[in-house]
């Protein structure tokens, strides 16, 4: 059954957080890719995460093979982190309209990086476009903030 | 970040907190909590990490294969000390600790091409070249020469922190000594901290400096801000999970409040801790391995110098006057200055002296100051000898290695910073004079 994403988490997922995408190949070798934006669908059960074309060949191939992914959303300011697991539904090129979403994310993430000591000139150099848009249904959400409760499933 | 996969094909992705290079083909990851990553690699050992250069944010994809874990031994202890140092700052000592050092073989390393757009980016300082090493060796030589020319402890402390900036560019540094109980360290000299340097205290085992003192190890942290945020995240998690209100308080950084890089080394002579030297910077990853090696050389020289000068103090006891100098035949004339009276309070419970309601000094330096002030106001004495303090049982100086000279240095500096109306002026070896430029009101409290 799909997990329901509450309001506060939707806000976190769509903010300037660090987005980490985990996939795996047919041999169960995992791959780590950085995402550059996310959108929570109105049904609060599906998300679309954006992966830069320049760095996501392996991730896209993995998703094509088995569809399993894990997406971590982590605030670099206080390490509040959640991990969403699910199965991919669709992979397509991100649209020009979605480019605005990615740009907003890039700016917001850049400000967070600046606060933690990464100069803006560095964060501006991150390659964020063009992107693949990966839509998936969330099946589980886990708390992953560092601490003794990391790994706890958030009930739907 | 680290990506793993379980036996059923479900991937997992999370942040890596610590990764250490062991050899060219081996790394160690810290395991603070038994989590999904650890569970996954125990059944499916290959993991993929992505790590970033802290200065350029260049990304590297490093594929690793789990080998084994270590829960004791040199590697475990070394990683554990770093985590303990950060944990104490967050009040998480004992809660946030290393469970195991997980060793992985490196399978492959590649730069993540396409992670950044090519273009004009600020240049990043490279590892020192041979030419730069010659320049840095000159800097080391400069520091070493300044230290060797110090004639007494006060000069040794002062010229060390000055020379560290002049010769090696360490803008913020401090030297700390253990107090008479051995449970706390106090800063005897500092550079780049203004008035807040001298007298700053750190508990043994607290933070980076306290951990270095307790473990007698070298510690270097490249991203202090990130480490503290991690520690605070755990603190918040623990509070939410347990509802505990009695967690230990967070300990502020003793030097720069926004330090990003810290490095501290123990000063050890004759297998005894004589102090700690600490440097820090607001820049991330400011200190490299070669800085550690250079500072280690300096630390050994400083430790030997402190030990030798302290032992020389002991040998010179016989040269000091055997009895205190007699008071004046009549009381000193009242000060003719129009400065307002300075109120000083001595709290017997913890030997604390406050000047104008502001903390000044405590413990042995506090007891020394109060003795001086009472002699001054009651009997008009302005001349004192080190020996009389050594012989006074009320001051509680240890019989061996009393470090009296260092305590007087601390007292002198604290007075300069916080209470300039009172000055201790050295007049000869083992002797000093008290100059006062305001009327004094003394009060003792329980």
Interface residues (C-beta under 8 A of the other chain):
Chain A: X18 X20 X21 X22 X23 X24 X28 X29 X30 X31 X32 X33 X34 X52 X54 X55 X66 X68 X69 X70 X71 X72 X74 X76 X77 X78 X79 X80 X81 X83 X85 X113 X116 X117 X118 X119 X121 X122 X123 X125 X126 X127 X142 X144 X145 X146 X147 X148 X149 X150 X151
Chain B: X1 X2 X3 X4 X5 X7 X9 X10 X11 X12 X13 X14 X15 X17 X32 X33 X35 X36 X44 X46 X47 X48 X49 X50 X56 X57 X59 X61 X63 X112 X113 X114 X115 X116 X117 X119 X121 X122 X223 X225 X226 X229 X230 X232 X233 X234 X236 X237 X238 X240 X241 X260 X284
